[in-house]
Amino acid sequence: MKMIRTIDELKRWRESLDGPLGFVPTMGALHEGHFSLVRCSKQENPYTIVSIFVNPTQFDDPEDLRKYPRTFERDKELLEREGVDAVFAPTVEEMYPKGFEDEDAHYDFGYLERILEGAHRPGHFKGVAQVVAKLLRAVEPDVLYLGQKDYQQVLIIKKLIEKLSMPIKVVMCPTVRESDGLAMSSRNVRLSPQQRENALALYRSLIKAKEVYEQGGSVVEAKQEAMKILESAPLIKEIDYFEIVDADTLKPINNWDEADKVIALVAVRMEGVRLIDNMFIK
Ligand code: AMP
């Protein structure tokens, strides 16, 4: 497995390849969710590269950035075991030689970046687009693997790729969950045992909304029932949102037949940790 630290080195490695390259961007602290993307890429491409970079410009909360788990040596070992061809782990200076305010900082995604995560994490998607644009130009992958766990991010990155006019296919892989249903996340290690228990309310709220739909209930009922579950978890301090929307546009719907594909998305804050999850309803 090749360890790459600079964009120049990365470009040289890229030029030496003789077949399609799959790319899995991550912020490290790797778990089964990340490895599912790696396995998918390895099945579909002769070469797979993983990036590990905790991107400062996508954190709206400095405390969250400071506390973000960093387990680089362990990550490297696990990726080696997965049979990844290369790891790109640049420094902040390598990615932002001109500082954080650079030409990539200003992509505009309109409505898509103003709602849900965008509304509750100001500047988050600008930061995501900024770093992903740099990574895509450096890696020049054929296929990009992203997790459904961050559904809105997948839509934003698809738009970004259109803007960059790069011939990159995007594959979205399903959310990997713990055996009780909690979506895997690097931030889960920050949960206390009691918070970990309360965090299950996210998954339960999504399952409930789907049940209401399947049993013929309305969108309003589905939201109400889901909110009851979230509100009954005492360690959930704030519910940022629970929304049921058109999966293509993220516009809220009032009736199930307003969209072909419907998704429910949820975000909550616990003491010191923010969690998100989502599920296709229809
Ligand atoms: P992160 O390291 O959190 O930035 O995530 C890197 C990639 O892994 C993103 O495309 C995420 O959507 C994806 N990912 C994170 N958690 C999961 C999960 N539980 N299941 C599937 N993909 C995930």
Residues whose N, C-alpha, C, O or C-beta is under 5 A from the ligand:
A	BS01	AMP	P25 T26 M27 G28 G33 H34 Y145 L146 G147 Q148 K149 D150 C173 P174 T175 V176 A183 M184 S185
